[in-house]
């Protein structure tokens, strides 16, 4: 039961945030990330205790509650990304991934390149964390938030013979749903 609730939160929260980010003109205030996550996750997850165990900790509280507590504390202490993520861990457990993503976004979202670099360089499960951070800063900044040197040479294919198709689909979706 708890695992299904956590699974719903892990699917719904990033999508909810991306939709909100697509309509923003600039990065939200740092507190927005945790507040938005909590507003959704608390409804989906509830207040039940968990028995999640990661390589670093054993968690006994709901994911939303843990995340709000540790990210708020790290923000208050103005920790670097690497120090914050080392505090709770940054592995594959949602109790490590979610606070790591939210802390990186809260501290780095105004600079998409730096947010992705921090996600890659300062976390252990960096492929997952960086993909979530990248999706968020991509929704927030569009291609202007990603260095051209990272985009140059990408084909944007969905098949072997349709160069640029991904970019066309993204533009069409944005025009249809968010402009």
N, C-alpha and C positions, 0 to 999 in steps of 0.2 A: 504493500500500500504506500509506504513512505517513498520507496524507490520510484513509483509511478508519479507521485507528486513532484519529486525532484526532477524527474524527466520532463514533466510538463513545464516546470519553471525554466529549465535549461533550454527548452525550445522556444517558449513564448517571450521571455525577457529580451533576448537579443533582437528578435523581430520587432517587438514593441518599440525598442530604442531606435532601431534603424528607421522606422516610419517617422518617429518624432524628429530624428536628426535630419532627415531629408528636407524638412520644412524650415530648418534653422538657418540663419544667416551667419552665425558665428558660434564658436564653442560655448556650451552652457557653463554656468558657474560650476566650480568643482563639486559642490554639495549635490547638484542635480543628479549626478550619476547614481549615488547611493539612494537618494530619496526616490527616484524613479524606479529603481530596481526593487526597493522595499515595497512601494505601493502595489506593484504587481505581484511580487513573489509572496508577500505575506498572505494575500488573498488565495493564491494557488496552493501554498504549502501549509498554511496554518501555523499552529504553535506547538505541534507535537515534537517530542524529542527524537533524536536520530541516533543511530549507532554506527555512523560512518567512521572508518579508520583510514587514515592516509599514512604515508611513510613517516610523517613527522608528528602527527597528533591523532587523538581519538576525540571525535566531536559528539557532544550530547545535546546540542541545541539545534533549532531549525537553521537551515542554511542562510535565510535572509537575516536572521538575528545575529548569527556569527559574522556575516559579511558586514553588516552595518557597524557592529562593534569594532572589528579590527581595522576596517578602512577608515572610520571616523577617528580612531586613535592614531593611526599612521598619519592622517592629514593634520591632526592637532600637533603631532610631534614633527611634522614636516620632514618625514623620512625620504631618503632617496628611493627610487623604485626598487633597486636591488635590495636595500635594507628592509623595506616594507615586505617585499615578497619572501625574503628569507625568514621573516618573523613568523608567517603562517605557512610557508611552503609555497611552491609554485609548480607542483606536479599535476598529475592527471585527475586527481580528486576534485570534484566540484567545489569542495571546501577550500581548495587552493586556487583553482582556475578562476572562479567568479570574483573573489576579492582582488586577485592580481589584475584581471581585466579592468575592473572598476577603478582601482587605484591608478593604473596607468592612464586611463582615460581622464580621470579627475585631475591628474597632475600634468598631462601632456597633450590632451586633445586639441589644444589650440595650434599645435604644430604636428601635423600628420606624420611627417617623416620621423620626427623624434619619438613619437608614440610607438610607431612600428619598430624602430631601432631598439627602444627600451624593452618592448615585448620580446624581441628576438634575443637580445643580449643579456637581459637581466632575469630571465625565468628559465625553469627547467623544462616544462612542457611547452616549449616555445612555439612549436608549430601550431598547436591549438590556440594558445593565447594570442599569438600574433595574427592568426586568421580572424579571430573575433575582433581584435583591436583594429585590424586593417579594414574589416567590413564597416565598423563604426566610423572611423575617420574618413573612409571613402564616402559613406552616406552623408557625412557632415560637410566635407570639403570638396567632394567630387575629384576629378582628375587633377584639379589645381593644387590639391593638398598632397599629391604624390609627386616626387621628383621625376622630371622627364627622363632622366637617365635610367629610372626603374621601368618606365613604360616603353621607351624606345626599343623597338625590335619585337615587342609582343604582337602576335598575329591576331589575337582575339577570335580564334576559331572555335566553332562547335563541331566542325568536321574538317577533313583534310583539304577541302576545296572552298571554304567560305571565309576567307580572311576578313576581319573586321566585324563579323556577325555579332559577337558578344557586345561590342561597343554600340552597335545599332540597337540591339535589344535593350540595353541599359538606358539609352536615350529615349527610346519609345516608351518604356515603362515609366520613366520619370515624367515625361510629357503627359502621359495618360493619367497617372495617379497623383502626381505631386506638383504640377505646375498650374 
